[in-house]
């Protein structure tokens, strides 16, 4: 439907095409330098490759990888309406662009959804590169996501994982099929509610449904297609088809939710249980003027959105895909469970978040890295924008170019990985120095350079402790009649990658 509509619009505006092309030719002739653009697929006048890109949902990362295989492999160019785009799909190209030219690629492309939810770019994820972004990054690194702060949240993490294990145990005693995808998402949501806002997720069924609905709609809108992003003259279509109305409705609901949290934290009657969370820290930064600019309520709400979304989705997605991959690879499942259970037998206690304990689980670490490689939670990293001209692989990249970094394709780059489509954690036992913290460009699920995610430690701690306990506590089986090859690996549309069909399993308590 989207492609047909774009063709219809093209026909209506066809007389303008010649004027635009003439202007482009005159502009090119006025320049002495001949630019060498990266290769890419043929484009239609005016809309470029927009009709193909719009119809590639939900697997745009696969569509872009296929284009890279045909025209790249490392760097290709597209034209999405009026927006010039380059796509990076190999580790070699990623290193040249994001290390050698890190500054040039440090801008952020402000798409309609992300711009709205970030209160016009006031958060750290979507603010434009510059002095303001640097100060917001300092706030995140020095106040919110320090190692000391992450360690202080361990009791909450261990408490919630323990509750999850008890819930699964109760269901397993009745041989009920467990929707593990849903339970893991609930865990991640509970954690972020407690460490972010001191709010118990199971506060009430109504509140729980409200939280889930807002988060799911935010994901849909953040990854949604808006004509305003690529063809500003056709932005009225977003009003006509209801996209702006959906976006504004969800934004207002979230804004009200944030305000309720702020009011609760500022109340003189607030309970002692609401203390020392992320929101408290943000309020302290505002009250004590710890930032070099006046912190407004919109600043705080924008940062809450970062915590609200990133803190929930990354961990839940990775755990869901890790369990999916292990179910499809029984030998890897047996090996990681044997490693964990052997360690618990030696320690004589269940697994906690202590770093020294987790460092004694090399195969679990390898499973996590391999899952990040094959199923990165954000297959296309948050879109960047070049802020100055540069040359990559001999091709000229101009300022204001939108940049897609295809982490999914980079994780399957055959120049870096042997048998890249296979789930093989042992590759990380051989190359144990490869990590996910932006130092190795063949594995960058959290990004790299200036724009790397500042909350890596919190996410990894949640993933490791949760997976370790799920794998220790239960033997996992497929529902009766289901085969390994029937486990679906199709993803849902959105910035984060979740399974289209939930992972439903039987759990047998390990004695």
C-alpha positions as CSV (number, residue, x, y, z in Angstrom):
1,X,0.0,0.0,0.0
2,X,2.8,2.4,0.9
3,X,4.5,1.8,-2.4
4,X,1.3,2.3,-4.5
5,X,0.6,5.5,-2.6
6,X,4.1,6.8,-3.3
7,X,3.7,6.1,-7.0
8,X,0.4,7.9,-7.1
9,X,2.0,10.9,-5.4
10,X,4.8,10.8,-7.9
11,X,2.4,11.0,-10.8
12,X,0.7,14.0,-9.3
13,X,4.0,15.8,-8.7
14,X,5.6,14.7,-12.0
15,X,5.9,18.2,-13.4
16,X,8.0,19.2,-10.5
17,X,10.5,16.5,-11.2
18,X,12.0,18.2,-14.2
19,X,12.5,21.4,-12.2
20,X,14.2,19.6,-9.4
21,X,16.5,17.7,-11.7
22,X,17.4,20.9,-13.6
23,X,18.2,22.5,-10.3
24,X,20.4,19.6,-9.3
25,X,22.3,19.7,-12.6
26,X,22.9,23.4,-12.3
27,X,24.1,22.9,-8.7
28,X,26.5,20.2,-9.8
29,X,27.9,22.3,-12.7
30,X,28.5,25.1,-10.2
31,X,31.0,23.0,-8.3
32,X,34.5,22.4,-9.4
33,X,34.9,19.2,-7.5
34,X,33.4,16.0,-8.8
35,X,32.0,13.9,-5.9
36,X,32.3,10.2,-5.9
37,X,29.1,8.8,-4.2
38,X,28.9,5.3,-2.8
39,X,27.2,2.8,-5.0
40,X,23.6,1.9,-4.6
41,X,20.4,0.7,-6.3
42,X,18.6,2.8,-9.0
43,X,16.4,5.5,-7.8
44,X,13.0,6.9,-8.9
45,X,12.7,10.6,-9.5
46,X,11.7,12.6,-6.4
47,X,11.0,9.6,-4.1
48,X,14.3,7.8,-4.7
49,X,14.3,4.4,-2.9
50,X,11.6,5.4,-0.5
51,X,9.0,3.0,-1.8
52,X,11.4,0.0,-1.4
53,X,12.5,1.1,2.1
54,X,8.9,1.7,3.3
55,X,7.8,-1.8,2.2
56,X,10.8,-3.6,3.8
57,X,9.3,-3.3,7.3
58,X,9.8,-5.2,9.7
59,X,13.0,-6.5,8.3
60,X,14.7,-3.4,7.0
61,X,18.1,-4.6,8.3
62,X,17.8,-7.7,6.0
63,X,16.7,-5.6,3.1
64,X,19.7,-3.2,3.6
65,X,22.1,-6.2,4.0
66,X,20.8,-7.7,0.7
67,X,21.5,-4.3,-1.0
68,X,25.0,-4.2,0.5
69,X,25.7,-7.7,-0.8
70,X,24.7,-6.5,-4.3
71,X,26.2,-3.0,-4.4
72,X,28.6,-2.8,-1.4
73,X,29.5,-4.7,0.6
74,X,30.6,-2.2,3.2
75,X,29.1,1.1,2.1
76,X,26.1,1.9,-0.1
77,X,24.0,5.0,-0.7
78,X,20.2,5.5,-1.0
79,X,17.9,8.4,-1.4
80,X,14.9,8.3,0.8
81,X,12.7,11.1,-0.6
82,X,14.8,14.3,-0.1
83,X,17.2,12.6,2.4
84,X,20.6,11.3,1.3
85,X,21.4,8.1,3.2
86,X,24.5,5.9,3.5
87,X,24.4,2.4,5.0
88,X,27.3,0.8,6.8
89,X,27.2,-3.0,6.7
90,X,30.7,-4.3,7.4
91,X,33.1,-4.2,10.3
92,X,35.9,-2.7,8.2
93,X,33.7,0.2,7.0
94,X,32.3,0.7,10.5
95,X,35.9,1.1,11.9
96,X,36.9,3.6,9.2
97,X,33.7,5.6,9.6
98,X,33.2,5.4,13.4
99,X,36.8,5.5,14.5
100,X,38.8,7.4,11.9
101,X,35.9,9.8,11.2
102,X,34.1,9.5,14.6
103,X,33.5,13.3,14.8
104,X,32.0,13.5,11.3
105,X,29.5,10.7,12.1
106,X,28.6,11.9,15.6
107,X,25.4,13.8,14.6
108,X,21.9,12.4,15.3
109,X,19.1,12.3,12.7
110,X,16.0,13.7,14.2
111,X,13.1,11.6,13.0
112,X,9.6,12.7,13.8
113,X,8.9,10.0,16.5
114,X,12.2,10.2,18.3
115,X,12.3,14.0,18.2
116,X,8.8,14.1,19.8
117,X,9.5,11.6,22.5
118,X,12.9,13.3,23.4
119,X,11.2,16.6,24.0
120,X,12.8,18.0,20.8
121,X,16.2,16.4,21.4
122,X,16.7,17.2,25.1
123,X,17.8,13.6,26.1
124,X,21.3,12.1,25.6
125,X,20.2,9.6,22.9
126,X,18.7,12.0,20.4
127,X,20.3,15.4,21.2
128,X,22.4,16.8,18.5
129,X,26.2,16.7,18.9
130,X,27.7,19.7,20.6
131,X,28.2,21.3,23.9
132,X,24.7,20.4,25.2
133,X,25.1,16.8,24.2
134,X,28.5,16.6,25.9
135,X,27.0,17.9,29.2
136,X,24.1,15.5,29.0
137,X,26.5,12.6,28.4
138,X,28.4,13.7,31.5
139,X,25.2,13.6,33.5
140,X,24.6,10.1,32.4
141,X,28.2,8.8,32.9
142,X,29.0,10.7,36.2
143,X,25.7,10.5,38.0
144,X,23.3,7.9,36.5
145,X,25.2,4.9,35.3
146,X,28.4,4.7,37.4
147,X,29.7,1.3,38.5
148,X,28.8,2.2,42.0
149,X,25.3,3.1,41.1
150,X,24.8,-0.1,39.1
151,X,26.1,-2.2,42.0
152,X,23.7,-0.5,44.4
153,X,20.8,-1.8,42.3
154,X,21.9,-5.5,42.6
155,X,19.6,-6.3,45.5
156,X,16.6,-5.2,43.4
157,X,17.8,-7.2,40.5
158,X,18.3,-10.3,42.6
159,X,14.9,-9.9,44.3
160,X,13.0,-9.6,41.0
161,X,14.9,-12.5,39.4
162,X,14.0,-14.6,42.5
163,X,10.4,-13.7,42.1
164,X,10.5,-14.6,38.4
165,X,12.0,-18.0,39.2
166,X,9.2,-18.6,41.8
167,X,6.5,-17.7,39.3
168,X,7.9,-20.1,36.7
169,X,8.2,-22.8,39.4
170,X,4.5,-22.5,40.3
171,X,3.5,-22.8,36.6
172,X,5.9,-25.7,36.0
173,X,4.4,-27.7,38.8
174,X,1.1,-27.7,36.9
175,X,2.8,-28.5,33.6
176,X,1.6,-25.2,32.1
177,X,3.1,-23.8,29.0
178,X,5.1,-20.7,29.9
179,X,5.1,-17.6,27.7
180,X,8.7,-16.8,28.5
181,X,8.8,-13.7,26.2
182,X,6.0,-12.1,28.2
183,X,7.6,-13.0,31.6
184,X,11.0,-11.7,30.6
185,X,9.5,-8.4,29.4
186,X,7.6,-8.2,32.7
187,X,10.8,-8.7,34.6
188,X,12.6,-6.0,32.6
189,X,9.7,-3.6,33.1
190,X,9.6,-4.3,36.8
191,X,13.3,-3.7,37.2
192,X,13.3,-0.4,35.4
193,X,10.2,0.8,37.3
194,X,12.0,0.0,40.6
195,X,15.4,1.3,39.9
196,X,14.2,4.2,37.8
197,X,11.1,5.4,39.7
198,X,10.8,3.2,42.9
199,X,7.5,1.9,41.5
200,X,6.5,-1.7,41.9
201,X,5.4,-3.0,38.5
202,X,2.7,-5.3,40.0
203,X,1.2,-2.2,41.7
204,X,-2.1,-3.2,40.1
205,X,-3.4,-4.9,37.0
206,X,-4.7,-1.6,35.5
207,X,-1.3,0.1,36.1
208,X,0.4,-2.9,34.6
209,X,-1.7,-2.8,31.4
210,X,-1.2,0.9,31.2
211,X,2.6,0.6,31.4
212,X,2.7,-2.2,28.7
213,X,0.4,-0.3,26.4
214,X,2.4,2.9,26.5
215,X,5.7,1.1,25.9
216,X,4.4,-0.9,23.0
217,X,2.9,2.1,21.3
218,X,6.1,4.1,21.9
219,X,8.0,1.4,20.1
220,X,5.6,1.3,17.2
221,X,5.7,5.1,16.8
222,X,9.4,5.3,17.2
223,X,9.9,2.8,14.4
224,X,6.9,4.0,12.4
225,X,7.0,5.5,8.9
226,X,6.3,9.2,8.7
227,X,6.2,11.0,5.3
228,X,7.4,14.1,7.2
229,X,10.8,12.5,7.7
230,X,11.6,12.0,4.0
231,X,9.2,14.2,2.0
232,X,8.4,17.2,4.1
233,X,6.0,18.6,1.5
234,X,3.9,15.6,2.0
235,X,3.8,15.9,5.8
236,X,0.1,16.5,5.6
237,X,-0.4,12.8,4.8
238,X,0.8,12.0,8.4
239,X,-2.2,14.0,9.6
240,X,-4.5,12.4,7.1
241,X,-3.6,8.8,7.9
242,X,-3.7,9.3,11.7
243,X,0.0,8.9,12.4
244,X,0.4,12.3,14.0
245,X,-2.7,11.7,16.1
246,X,-1.4,8.4,17.4
247,X,2.0,9.9,18.2
248,X,0.6,12.9,20.0
249,X,-1.8,10.7,22.0
250,X,0.9,8.4,23.2
251,X,3.2,11.3,23.9
252,X,0.6,13.0,26.1
253,X,0.0,9.7,28.0
254,X,3.7,9.3,28.7
255,X,4.1,13.0,29.7
256,X,1.3,12.5,32.2
257,X,2.9,9.3,33.5
258,X,6.3,11.2,34.0
259,X,4.5,14.0,35.7
260,X,2.8,11.6,38.1
261,X,6.2,10.1,39.0
262,X,7.7,13.6,39.5
263,X,4.8,14.7,41.7
264,X,5.1,11.5,43.8
265,X,8.8,12.0,44.3
266,X,8.3,15.7,45.4
267,X,5.5,15.0,47.8
268,X,6.3,15.5,51.4
269,X,4.2,12.4,52.2
270,X,6.1,10.1,49.9
271,X,7.0,6.7,51.5
272,X,10.5,5.8,52.5
273,X,10.5,3.1,49.8
274,X,10.7,5.9,47.2
275,X,14.4,6.8,47.6
276,X,17.7,6.8,45.7
277,X,16.4,5.9,42.3
278,X,17.2,7.5,38.9
279,X,14.4,10.1,39.2
280,X,15.8,11.1,42.6
281,X,19.2,11.7,41.0
282,X,17.7,13.8,38.2
283,X,15.7,15.9,40.8
284,X,18.9,16.4,42.8
285,X,20.7,17.6,39.6
286,X,18.0,20.1,39.0
287,X,17.7,21.3,42.7
288,X,21.4,21.6,43.3
289,X,22.2,23.0,39.9
290,X,24.8,20.3,39.1
291,X,24.5,20.8,35.4
292,X,26.0,23.9,33.6
293,X,22.5,24.8,32.3
294,X,19.1,25.2,33.8
295,X,17.5,21.8,34.1
296,X,13.8,22.0,33.2
297,X,11.0,19.4,33.8
298,X,11.2,18.6,30.1
299,X,14.9,17.8,30.5
300,X,14.0,15.3,33.3
301,X,11.1,13.8,31.3
302,X,13.4,13.3,28.3
303,X,15.9,11.5,30.4
304,X,13.2,9.4,32.0
305,X,12.2,8.3,28.5
306,X,15.7,7.1,27.8
307,X,15.7,5.1,31.0
308,X,12.1,3.9,30.5
309,X,12.7,2.5,27.0
310,X,16.4,1.6,26.8
311,X,16.4,0.0,30.2
312,X,13.5,-2.2,29.4
313,X,13.9,-3.3,25.8
314,X,17.6,-4.2,25.4
315,X,17.7,-6.6,28.2
316,X,14.3,-8.2,27.5
317,X,15.1,-8.6,23.8
318,X,18.5,-10.2,24.4
319,X,17.3,-12.7,27.0
320,X,14.4,-13.7,24.7
321,X,16.7,-14.3,21.7
322,X,19.3,-16.1,23.8
323,X,16.7,-18.6,25.1
324,X,15.4,-19.0,21.5
325,X,18.8,-19.7,20.2
326,X,19.6,-22.2,22.9
327,X,16.4,-24.0,22.4
328,X,17.3,-24.4,18.7
329,X,20.8,-25.6,19.7
330,X,20.4,-28.3,22.4
331,X,24.1,-29.0,22.6
332,X,24.9,-25.4,23.5
333,X,22.0,-25.5,26.0
334,X,23.4,-28.5,27.7
335,X,26.9,-27.1,27.9
336,X,25.9,-23.7,29.4
337,X,23.6,-25.4,31.9
338,X,26.4,-27.8,33.0
339,X,28.8,-24.9,33.5
340,X,26.3,-22.9,35.6
341,X,25.2,-25.9,37.7
342,X,28.7,-27.0,38.3
343,X,29.6,-23.5,39.6
344,X,26.5,-23.4,41.8
345,X,27.4,-26.8,43.3
346,X,30.9,-25.5,44.1
347,X,29.6,-22.3,45.6
348,X,26.8,-23.9,47.4
349,X,24.4,-21.0,46.6
350,X,22.2,-19.6,43.9
351,X,23.7,-17.1,41.4
352,X,23.8,-13.4,42.3
353,X,25.1,-10.3,40.6
354,X,28.6,-10.4,42.0
355,X,31.1,-9.8,39.3
356,X,33.6,-12.4,40.5
357,X,30.9,-15.0,40.2
358,X,29.8,-14.1,36.7
359,X,33.5,-14.0,35.5
360,X,33.6,-17.7,36.3
361,X,31.0,-18.5,33.5
362,X,33.0,-18.1,30.3
363,X,30.5,-20.2,28.2
364,X,27.6,-18.1,29.4
365,X,29.5,-15.0,28.4
366,X,30.1,-16.6,25.0
367,X,26.4,-17.4,24.6
368,X,25.5,-13.8,25.4
369,X,28.1,-12.4,22.9
370,X,26.9,-14.8,20.2
371,X,23.3,-13.7,20.8
372,X,24.3,-10.1,20.5
373,X,26.1,-11.0,17.2
374,X,23.2,-12.9,15.6
375,X,20.2,-11.1,17.2
376,X,21.3,-7.5,18.2
377,X,18.4,-5.9,20.2
378,X,18.7,-2.8,17.9
379,X,19.5,-4.3,14.4
380,X,19.8,-0.8,12.9
381,X,21.5,1.4,15.5
382,X,19.8,4.7,16.2
383,X,20.3,6.7,13.0
384,X,23.2,9.2,12.9
385,X,23.8,12.2,10.7
386,X,27.1,13.5,9.4
387,X,28.0,16.9,10.6
388,X,30.9,17.5,8.2
389,X,32.2,16.1,5.0
390,X,34.6,13.1,4.9
391,X,35.8,10.3,2.7
392,X,35.1,6.6,3.5
393,X,36.4,3.8,1.3
394,X,37.3,6.4,-1.3
395,X,33.7,7.7,-1.5
396,X,32.7,11.2,-0.5
397,X,30.1,11.7,2.3
398,X,28.6,15.1,2.6
399,X,27.2,16.8,5.7
400,X,23.5,16.2,6.6
401,X,23.7,12.6,5.3
402,X,21.6,10.2,7.3
403,X,23.6,7.1,8.4
404,X,22.3,3.6,9.1
405,X,24.7,1.3,10.9
406,X,23.5,-2.2,10.3
407,X,24.6,-4.0,13.5
408,X,22.7,-7.1,12.3
409,X,24.7,-7.2,9.0
410,X,28.0,-6.5,10.7
411,X,27.4,-9.4,13.1
412,X,27.1,-11.6,10.0
413,X,29.9,-10.2,8.1
414,X,31.7,-13.2,6.4
415,X,35.0,-11.3,6.4
416,X,35.0,-11.4,10.2
417,X,33.0,-14.5,11.1
418,X,33.3,-18.1,10.0
419,X,29.9,-19.7,9.3
420,X,28.3,-16.4,10.2
421,X,24.7,-17.7,10.1
422,X,25.3,-20.4,12.6
423,X,24.8,-20.0,16.4
424,X,28.2,-21.0,17.7
425,X,29.2,-19.6,21.1
426,X,32.5,-21.4,21.0
427,X,33.9,-18.8,18.6
428,X,34.1,-16.5,21.6
429,X,36.0,-19.0,23.6
430,X,38.6,-18.9,20.9
431,X,38.5,-15.1,20.5
432,X,37.7,-14.3,24.1
433,X,39.1,-10.7,23.8
434,X,36.1,-9.6,21.7
435,X,33.6,-7.7,23.7
436,X,30.4,-5.7,23.2
437,X,31.6,-2.4,24.6
438,X,32.5,-0.7,21.4
439,X,36.1,-1.8,21.2
440,X,35.7,-4.4,18.5
441,X,33.9,-3.2,15.4
442,X,32.7,-6.6,14.4
443,X,30.4,-6.6,17.4
444,X,28.9,-3.2,18.3
445,X,25.3,-3.8,19.6
446,X,25.6,-0.8,21.9
447,X,27.3,1.4,19.3
448,X,30.8,2.8,19.6
449,X,32.7,6.0,19.9
450,X,31.1,9.2,21.1
451,X,27.6,7.9,20.6
452,X,28.0,4.6,22.5
453,X,25.2,3.7,25.0
454,X,26.2,4.9,28.5
455,X,24.1,2.2,30.2
456,X,26.0,-0.9,29.0
457,X,27.0,-2.1,32.5
458,X,23.4,-2.1,33.8
459,X,22.1,-4.0,30.7
460,X,24.8,-6.6,30.9
461,X,24.3,-7.2,34.6
462,X,20.6,-7.7,34.1
463,X,21.1,-10.1,31.2
464,X,23.8,-12.2,32.9
465,X,22.0,-12.7,36.2
466,X,18.6,-13.4,34.6
467,X,19.9,-15.9,32.1
468,X,22.1,-17.7,34.6
469,X,19.2,-18.3,37.0
470,X,16.8,-19.3,34.2
471,X,19.3,-21.8,32.9
472,X,20.2,-23.1,36.4
473,X,16.8,-23.5,37.8
474,X,14.9,-25.3,35.0
475,X,15.3,-27.8,32.1
476,X,13.4,-26.3,29.2
477,X,11.4,-28.2,26.7
478,X,9.2,-27.4,23.7
479,X,5.4,-27.8,24.0
480,X,4.1,-31.2,23.0
481,X,4.3,-31.8,19.3
482,X,6.5,-28.9,18.5
483,X,9.8,-29.4,16.7
484,X,13.0,-27.4,16.8
485,X,12.7,-26.1,13.2
486,X,9.3,-24.7,14.1
487,X,10.7,-22.2,16.5
488,X,10.1,-18.9,14.7
489,X,12.9,-16.2,14.5
490,X,10.8,-13.5,12.7
491,X,11.1,-10.1,14.4
492,X,8.5,-7.4,15.1
493,X,8.8,-3.9,13.6
494,X,10.3,-1.3,15.8
495,X,13.6,0.2,16.9
496,X,14.2,-2.9,19.2
497,X,13.9,-6.4,17.9
498,X,11.4,-8.7,19.6
499,X,10.1,-12.0,18.4
500,X,6.9,-11.8,16.4
501,X,5.7,-15.1,17.9
502,X,6.4,-15.3,21.7
503,X,8.7,-18.1,23.0
504,X,6.4,-20.5,24.8
505,X,8.1,-23.4,26.6
506,X,7.6,-26.0,29.3
507,X,9.9,-25.7,32.4
508,X,11.0,-28.7,34.5
509,X,12.3,-27.8,37.9
510,X,16.0,-28.8,38.3
511,X,16.7,-30.6,41.5
